[in-house]
Amino acid sequence: MPRQRPYMLTRRNLNLTSRLLARELGLLRRYELQDYAPALRWGCSDSPTNGDSAHNSPLHINVVANKLMFSSKLVENDIPHVRINRNTPTRFPVAVRTNLHGSQGNGIVVCRNIAEFEQYSNNYWTEWHNFRREYGVHILGGEIVKVFKKVWGGIGDEPEFPLRNTTRGYRYSLISHEGRFERLRAYMRRLYDVIPISMCRFDVGKVEGTGEYLVIEGNTAPGLSENESTRQLYVEYIRHALGGSL
């Protein structure tokens, strides 16, 4: 029987980064499951099968992608994070989540008081945290490989309630993590022990005053099209992880 060519299972809306990764790894790129398991899943948890790829596993992709499942898993394991709630808040402001699968801050509405919250009373919400700093932390195999600080680059003053992503005027500034961030490393290892996602970028906030780290959400298909050096770390990790299947 001829050897089946390895492929990447992804989604159509993840085209640019997935196309670059597939080309650099020599993988076919598919949007639907083939009659054999994919070598690599990139942000797609559809149709898990026996013998499925552990890079990333569909189970872990699904948990990270669904903000409620992600929060529930961390609650079960007593890991501090930006927790998803459903009851009526007693303190404000809160960030209402009208879409639990949204990205780039889509579906988030900040409510300053109970009157503003009333129309969203059937939605999930999180406490608003005034983070001193916010980071994009790339994890490969449970280890931090890149840390980016989210920096305001828009016109005028930073918004009162900043949703720190590139569509809202923020940029990612690379900072050195070697010999630093021991508290963050310990926190991310603990997170990895609970959800051993092989490849992910986590958004993490640092609490003003206490210095505590809280994960906000994770992205199992981070945009790497304009960040070649980080993308190459993913390529090298995937190539090593897949070994002889490439």
Secondary structure, 3 states (H helix, E strand, C coil): CCCCCCEEECCHHHHHHHHHHHHHHCCEEECCCCCCCCCEECCCCCCCCCCCCCCCCHHHHHHHHCHHHHHHHHHHCCCCECCCECCCCCCCCEEEECCCCCCCCCCEEEECCHHHHHHHCCCEEEECCCEEEEEEEEEECCEEEEEEEEEECCCCCCCCCCCCCHHHCEEEEEECCCCCCHHHHHHHHHHHHHCCCCEEEEEEEEECCCCCEEEEEEECCCCCCCCHHHHHHHHHHHHHHHHHHC
